[in-house]
Amino acid sequence: MKTLLVTGLMAEGMVREAIKKSNADCEVYVMPLPVASLLSPSFIARTLEKENLSGIDLILIPGLIKGEASIVEEATGVKTRKGPKSAADLPIVLDAIRRVELSPYTSADELVERARLEEAEMTLCAIERESMRLRSRRGAVAVGSGAVRIFVGPGFRMRVLAEIVDASIMPDGEIQKIARLFEASGADIIDIGMVAGGGHPEDSARAVGAVKRCSRRPVSIDTGDPAEMEAAVESGVDLILSLNLENMEEVAEFAAATPVVVTSAGKNHRVPEYAEERVAQLNENIKRARSLGFSKIIADPILNPLMTPNMTVSLLAYLGFRRIDSETPMLFGAGNVTELMDADSIGANMLLAGIAAEVGADILLTTEASVKTRGSVAEMVKASRMIALAKARKTAPEDVGVDLLVMKEKRWREEAPGSFNRVRTVSTRSLQASIRDPRGSFKILIDRGRGELILLHHSRGEPRPDLMIRDDEPDRLIGAAIRRGLVSRLEHAYYLGKELEKAKIALETGKSYLQDSELLFGGG
């Protein structure tokens, strides 16, 4: 198939460079106008109908062009579709032409991305179906019952257990708010994190009940106190974390039929420092638990935080346990690492999920106990999906149809500035710092709970606001302010646009927003 790529004068170099990265048979047609996105289908049609297009099977016009590509097809008799919005995406589109049906209306990069996502979803569904078929012979553990039952174990996608830290001291409404957020983020299990020290069985029962009433996910509890565990079991908890040598005998009296996570803690709740001792203690604990009647067991060698004392040593314990036991599911406490380092959680969660898969873990425990780890549940869910896709395809977790690229991208899509020798260059200077608009001023705030930006209008000289406008899109907020006659100067409109876009970026990235201050990127 031979493809004709239509572009403008400025993008010609980018297009020719991009097609070198593809094996597709292509020709480039440069229209006598500088900006490709400003071409119209009618102009392209009038230009190309004069050309000899024999041998051309497909015409791709720039994806940013407004209008339908079918106008060009009618004029030339050659199948015409919209290409990508950016020349940087041409190699991906050209390599996907035979398996993705392009459109006269929608840009090709959107269609290819949609097709890759659909393919990823189909692969994940196939993984789940195959794992369900083989679950009985792989030692999978069922967590929950009825409509909320899930299976954990070898072959299944790593499940994400999202812990509500210190849930026992929260009111029911706050617990349910976080549980709903975690469920919407894709968590497979919602965990009730009890305050250290125990002694509050009434709160464990209350917290489990609160989550059960609002969520369709299995509920677990993380506590070392048998009394809190028993109260949780009576409230229908689906999984108990933190069973150890000291408490398992007492817990067996009321929870032998409940799935449990057995840790590597021995006498006096001590976790051995070195990998070999930790594996031996964990194996001993599991044998003891089985002798007490526990049959649905998940192992937790316990992941150490970085440098306290040593995460790598604890990883050796995971590997060591998996060598002697290939079937018992393992829990991987990723939150122990992300909460105890001052670094962005996105890449850390991706790397931790990959490490967890390599050491044979089946559950990823994560938390959002601090501002810096907000969003970790959604990040870990996506990381789990990426790893499952990579394992199924026997590739690195790259180009699998799902990604965790938030602050960076795989390729830059903007046009290069090129040469402007004949264009006059003018000097620049900042607008005056203080913009006095006779129609008043605005205070800009962000509401993270609702995911919205807020404009508070103050009439000139008035300390109290007289109007509030809320939305999640800056252009709609500015439009509302202009329609109400609250902006009378161009400088004020520019200022509001700049500040609202900053606020939007802060809301989406987790950065702090302070009006008239720059967003801070980079380490301190």
C-alpha positions in Angstrom: 0.0 0.0 0.0 1.4 3.4 -1.0 0.4 6.4 1.1 0.5 10.1 0.2 1.2 12.3 3.2 -0.1 15.9 2.8 1.6 18.6 4.9 2.5 22.3 4.9 5.9 24.0 4.3 6.8 24.3 8.0 6.2 20.7 8.9 7.8 19.2 5.8 11.1 18.4 7.6 9.3 16.8 10.6 7.2 14.6 8.3 10.2 13.4 6.2 12.1 12.7 9.4 9.2 10.8 11.0 8.6 8.5 8.0 12.2 7.3 8.2 11.1 5.4 11.4 8.5 3.4 9.5 8.7 0.7 6.9 5.6 2.0 5.1 5.8 3.0 1.5 5.1 6.8 1.5 5.4 9.9 -0.5 5.2 13.5 0.9 3.1 16.2 -0.8 3.9 19.7 0.4 1.1 22.2 0.0 2.2 25.8 -0.8 1.1 27.1 2.6 3.2 27.3 5.7 0.9 25.8 8.4 -0.5 22.3 7.8 -3.3 22.7 10.3 -4.7 25.7 8.5 -5.2 23.9 5.2 -8.8 23.1 4.3 -10.1 19.9 2.7 -11.4 22.0 -0.2 -8.0 23.6 -0.8 -6.3 20.2 -0.7 -8.9 18.7 -3.0 -8.5 21.5 -5.6 -4.7 21.1 -5.5 -4.5 17.3 -5.6 -7.1 16.8 -8.4 -4.6 18.4 -10.8 -1.9 15.9 -9.9 -1.2 12.4 -11.2 -2.1 10.1 -8.3 -1.8 6.8 -10.0 -0.2 4.3 -7.7 -1.4 6.1 -4.6 -3.7 3.9 -2.5 -4.3 6.2 0.5 -4.1 9.9 1.1 -3.5 11.1 4.7 -4.3 14.7 5.5 -3.2 16.4 8.8 -5.3 15.4 11.7 -5.8 19.0 13.0 -7.6 20.1 9.8 -11.2 21.1 10.4 -13.7 19.4 8.1 -14.0 16.0 6.4 -11.4 14.1 4.4 -14.1 12.7 2.2 -14.1 16.0 0.3 -10.6 15.2 -0.9 -11.6 11.6 -1.7 -14.5 12.8 -3.9 -12.2 15.1 -5.9 -9.4 12.7 -6.4 -11.0 9.3 -6.4 -8.4 8.1 -3.9 -9.3 6.9 -0.4 -8.6 9.8 2.0 -8.4 9.7 5.7 -7.2 12.0 8.5 -3.7 11.4 9.7 -2.3 12.2 13.2 -2.4 15.6 14.7 1.4 15.6 15.1 4.0 14.4 12.6 5.8 12.7 15.5 3.0 10.1 15.6 3.2 9.2 11.9 5.4 6.1 12.5 2.8 4.6 14.9 -0.1 5.4 12.5 1.7 4.2 9.4 2.6 0.9 11.1 -1.1 0.5 12.3 -2.8 1.2 9.0 -3.5 -2.4 8.1 -5.1 -3.3 11.4 -6.9 0.0 12.4 -9.6 1.5 10.2 -8.9 5.2 9.9 -11.6 7.8 9.6 -12.4 10.9 7.4 -13.6 12.7 10.6 -11.3 11.7 13.5 -7.6 12.0 13.7 -5.6 8.8 13.2 -3.7 9.1 16.5 -6.9 9.0 18.5 -8.2 5.9 16.6 -4.9 4.1 17.0 -4.8 5.0 20.8 -8.4 3.8 21.1 -7.5 0.5 19.3 -4.5 -0.1 21.5 -6.6 0.4 24.6 -9.3 -1.9 23.4 -6.7 -4.5 22.6 -5.2 -4.1 26.0 -8.6 -4.6 27.7 -9.2 -7.7 25.6 -5.9 -9.2 26.6 -6.6 -8.4 30.3 -10.0 -10.2 30.0 -8.3 -13.2 28.4 -5.8 -13.3 31.2 -8.5 -13.3 33.8 -10.5 -16.0 32.0 -7.5 -18.3 31.7 -6.5 -17.7 35.3 -10.1 -18.6 36.4 -10.0 -21.8 34.4 -6.7 -22.9 36.0 -7.3 -21.5 39.5 -7.9 -24.8 41.3 -4.5 -26.2 40.2 -2.5 -23.1 41.0 -3.4 -22.5 44.6 -5.6 -19.4 44.2 -7.3 -18.0 47.2 -10.9 -16.7 47.0 -11.4 -13.4 48.9 -15.0 -12.3 49.5 -18.1 -14.1 48.5 -20.9 -13.8 46.0 -20.8 -10.7 43.7 -17.7 -9.3 45.5 -15.6 -12.5 45.4 -12.2 -12.2 43.7 -9.3 -14.7 43.3 -5.8 -14.0 44.3 -2.8 -16.1 43.3 -0.4 -17.2 40.5 -1.6 -16.4 37.0 -4.1 -13.6 38.0 -3.3 -10.0 37.6 -1.7 -8.6 40.8 -4.6 -7.3 42.9 -4.4 -3.9 44.5 -5.3 -3.7 48.2 -5.9 0.0 49.1 -5.6 0.7 52.8 -7.6 3.5 54.6 -4.9 4.4 57.1 -6.1 5.0 60.6 -9.7 4.3 59.6 -10.6 3.4 63.1 -10.5 7.0 64.3 -12.5 8.4 61.3 -16.2 9.0 61.3 -18.2 6.7 59.0 -18.8 9.4 56.4 -15.0 10.0 56.0 -14.3 6.2 55.7 -17.0 5.8 53.1 -15.7 8.8 51.1 -12.3 7.3 50.9 -13.6 3.8 50.2 -15.6 5.2 47.2 -12.6 7.0 45.9 -10.4 3.9 46.2 -13.1 1.8 44.4 -13.4 4.4 41.7 -9.6 4.3 41.3 -9.8 0.6 40.6 -8.8 -1.0 43.9 -9.6 -4.7 44.2 -9.8 -4.8 48.0 -10.5 -2.0 50.5 -8.5 -2.4 53.7 -9.4 -1.0 57.1 -6.1 0.2 58.7 -6.4 0.2 62.5 -4.4 2.5 64.8 -1.4 0.7 66.3 -1.8 -0.6 69.8 -5.2 -2.2 69.3 -8.0 -2.2 72.0 -10.8 -0.8 69.8 -12.9 -3.7 68.6 -16.0 -1.6 68.4 -14.2 0.7 65.9 -13.0 -2.2 63.7 -16.6 -3.5 63.5 -17.9 -0.1 62.7 -15.3 0.6 60.0 -15.9 -2.7 58.3 -19.6 -2.1 58.3 -19.2 1.4 56.9 -17.2 0.1 53.9 -19.5 -2.9 53.4 -22.5 -0.5 53.1 -21.0 1.6 50.4 -18.6 -0.6 48.4 -18.8 -3.7 46.2 -15.3 -4.7 46.9 -14.0 -7.3 49.4 -13.0 -5.7 52.7 -9.9 -6.5 54.8 -8.6 -5.4 58.1 -5.0 -4.7 59.1 -4.5 -5.1 62.8 -2.5 -7.3 65.2 -5.2 -7.3 67.9 -7.2 -10.5 68.0 -10.2 -8.7 69.6 -10.3 -6.2 66.7 -10.0 -9.1 64.3 -12.9 -11.0 65.9 -15.2 -7.9 65.8 -14.3 -7.5 62.2 -15.1 -11.1 61.4 -18.5 -10.7 63.1 -19.1 -7.7 60.8 -18.3 -9.8 57.7 -14.7 -8.9 56.9 -13.3 -10.8 54.0 -9.6 -10.9 54.7 -7.4 -10.5 57.9 -3.9 -9.0 57.6 -1.1 -9.3 60.1 -1.4 -12.8 61.5 1.8 -13.8 63.2 3.2 -16.5 65.6 2.0 -14.6 68.7 -1.7 -14.1 67.8 -2.6 -16.9 65.3 -3.6 -19.5 68.0 -6.2 -17.1 69.5 -7.4 -16.0 66.1 -7.9 -19.6 64.9 -10.8 -19.9 67.4 -13.0 -17.6 65.4 -11.4 -17.0 62.0 -10.0 -20.3 60.7 -12.4 -20.2 57.7 -11.5 -16.6 56.9 -8.6 -15.8 54.4 -5.6 -14.5 56.3 -2.3 -12.9 55.6 0.5 -14.6 57.6 3.6 -12.4 58.2 7.2 -13.3 59.0 6.9 -12.0 62.5 8.0 -14.5 65.2 8.1 -14.4 69.0 7.6 -10.9 70.5 6.5 -9.8 67.1 10.1 -9.7 65.9 10.7 -9.8 62.2 14.1 -11.4 61.4 16.5 -9.0 59.7 18.2 -11.4 57.3 16.5 -13.0 54.3 17.2 -16.6 55.2 15.9 -16.3 58.8 12.9 -14.3 57.6 12.0 -17.0 55.0 12.4 -19.7 57.7 10.2 -17.9 60.2 7.5 -17.2 57.5 7.5 -20.9 56.5 7.2 -21.9 60.1 4.4 -19.5 60.7 2.5 -20.8 57.7 2.9 -24.4 58.8 1.7 -23.5 62.2 -1.3 -21.7 60.8 -2.3 -24.7 58.6 -2.0 -26.9 61.7 -4.5 -24.6 63.5 -7.0 -25.0 60.7 -6.3 -22.0 58.5 -6.6 -23.0 54.8 -6.8 -19.7 52.9 -3.4 -18.3 53.5 -1.5 -15.4 51.9 2.2 -14.9 52.8 3.8 -11.6 53.7 7.6 -11.7 54.0 7.2 -7.9 54.8 8.8 -5.3 52.6 11.2 -3.0 54.3 11.3 0.8 53.5 14.4 2.0 51.7 17.4 2.3 54.0 15.5 1.4 57.1 17.2 -0.9 57.4 17.3 -2.3 53.8 14.7 -2.9 51.2 16.9 -5.2 49.0 17.3 -7.7 51.9 13.6 -8.0 52.3 13.3 -8.5 48.5 15.6 -11.5 48.9 13.2 -12.9 51.4 10.4 -12.7 48.8 12.6 -14.5 46.3 13.6 -17.0 48.9 10.1 -17.8 49.9 8.9 -18.2 46.3 11.7 -20.7 45.7 10.4 -23.0 48.4 6.7 -22.3 47.8 5.5 -21.6 44.3 1.8 -21.5 45.0 0.9 -19.6 48.2 -0.1 -16.1 47.2 2.2 -13.3 48.5 1.4 -9.7 49.6 3.8 -6.9 48.7 3.6 -3.8 51.0 4.5 -1.1 48.5 3.0 1.6 50.7 5.9 0.9 53.1 8.2 2.4 50.5 6.2 5.2 48.8 5.1 6.8 52.1 8.7 6.9 53.4 10.5 8.8 50.7 10.2 12.3 49.3 9.7 11.4 45.6 6.8 11.4 43.2 4.8 8.3 43.6 4.0 7.7 39.9 7.3 6.2 38.8 7.9 4.6 42.2 4.7 2.7 42.0 5.4 1.5 38.5 8.8 0.2 39.5 7.5 -1.4 42.7 4.8 -3.2 40.8 7.4 -4.5 38.4 9.7 -5.7 41.2 6.7 -7.3 42.9 5.9 -9.3 39.8 9.5 -10.4 39.5 9.6 -11.7 43.0 6.3 -13.5 42.6 3.9 -11.3 44.5 0.1 -11.4 44.0 -1.3 -8.5 46.0 0.0 -4.9 46.0 -0.8 -3.1 49.2 -0.7 0.7 48.8 -1.8 3.7 50.8 -2.6 7.4 50.3 -1.8 8.5 53.8 0.0 11.7 52.8 -0.4 14.5 50.2 2.6 13.2 48.2 1.1 9.7 47.8 -2.4 10.9 46.7 -3.4 9.0 43.6 -1.3 6.0 44.5 -4.2 3.6 44.3 -5.0 4.5 40.7 -1.3 4.5 39.8 -0.8 1.1 41.3 -3.9 -0.3 39.5 -2.6 1.0 36.2 0.9 -0.4 37.0 -0.6 -3.8 37.8 -2.4 -3.8 34.4 0.8 -2.8 32.6 2.7 -5.6 34.2 0.0 -8.1 33.4 0.1 -7.1 29.7 3.9 -7.1 29.6 4.0 -10.6 31.1 1.3 -11.9 28.6 3.3 -10.4 25.7 6.7 -11.3 27.1 7.9 -7.8 26.6 9.0 -4.8 28.8 6.1 -2.7 30.1 6.3 -0.3 27.2 3.9 0.2 24.3 1.3 -2.2 25.9 -1.7 0.1 25.4 -1.7 1.5 29.0 0.9 3.9 30.4 1.8 5.9 33.5 3.4 8.8 31.7 2.0 11.9 33.4 4.7 14.5 33.6 6.6 13.4 30.6 5.8 11.9 27.2 7.4 9.3 24.9 7.8 11.9 22.1 7.4 15.6 21.7 4.5 16.5 19.4 5.0 20.2 18.9 6.3 21.7 15.6 9.9 22.8 15.6 10.2 26.6 15.3 12.2 26.5 12.1 13.8 29.6 10.6 12.1 33.0 10.5 14.8 35.2 8.8 12.3 37.6 7.2 10.1 38.0 10.3 10.6 41.0 12.5 11.5 40.2 16.2 10.2 42.6 18.9 11.4 42.9 22.5 9.2 41.7 25.3 8.3 43.1 28.7 6.0 41.8 31.4 2.5 43.2 32.0 2.2 45.4 35.0 2.0 43.4 38.2 -1.2 45.0 39.4 -4.2 44.9 37.0 -7.0 47.3 38.2 -10.2 46.4 36.5 -13.2 48.8 37.3 -15.4 45.7 37.2 -13.7 44.2 40.1 -11.2 41.4 40.9 -11.1 37.7 41.4 -9.7 35.3 44.0 -8.9 31.9 42.4 -9.1 28.7 44.5 -9.1 25.0 43.9 -11.4 22.4 45.4 -9.6 19.1 45.3 -12.5 17.2 46.8 -14.8 18.1 43.8 -12.0 18.5 41.3 -13.1 22.0 40.5 -11.6 25.5 40.1 -13.3 28.4 41.9 -13.5 32.1 40.8 -14.6 34.4 43.7 -15.6 37.9 42.4 -15.0 41.0 44.5 -16.5 44.3 43.4 -13.9 47.0 43.4 -13.0 48.0 47.0 -15.1 45.3 48.6 -13.4 42.8 50.9 -16.2 40.2 50.7 -17.0 38.3 47.5 -20.3 38.8 45.8 -20.3 35.9 43.3 -18.8 32.5 43.0 -18.3 30.6 39.7 -17.2 26.9 39.8 -16.2 24.6 37.0 -13.4 22.2 36.1 -12.4 23.9 32.9 -10.7 27.4 32.7 -12.3 28.4 29.4 -15.8 27.9 30.8 -15.0 30.0 33.9 -13.5 32.8 31.9 -16.5 32.7 29.5 -18.9 32.9 32.5 -17.0 35.9 33.9 -17.0 37.7 30.5 -20.7 37.1 29.8 -21.6 38.6 33.2 -19.6 41.7 32.4 -17.1 41.2 35.1 -14.0 41.6 32.9 -13.4 44.9 31.0 -9.7 44.9 30.3 -7.7 42.6 28.0 -4.9 42.5 30.5 -7.3 41.2 33.1 -8.7 38.5 30.8 -5.1 37.4 30.0 -4.2 37.3 33.7 -7.3 35.2 34.6 -6.5 32.8 31.7 -2.9 32.4 32.8 -3.8 31.9 36.5 -6.7 29.5 35.8 -4.5 27.3 33.6 -1.9 27.2 36.4 -4.7 26.2 38.9 -5.8 23.5 36.5 -2.3 22.1 36.2 -2.0 22.2 40.0 -5.3 20.3 40.4 -4.3 17.6 37.9 -0.7 17.1 39.1 -1.1 17.5 42.9 1.0 20.7 43.0 0.1 23.5 45.4 -1.7 26.5 43.8 -1.0 30.0 45.2 -2.4 32.8 43.2 0.4 35.0 41.6 3.0 32.4 42.5 4.8 30.0 40.1 4.1 26.3 40.3 7.2 24.7 41.8 8.7 21.8 39.8 12.0 20.1 40.7 13.5 19.0 44.0 14.4 21.4 46.8 
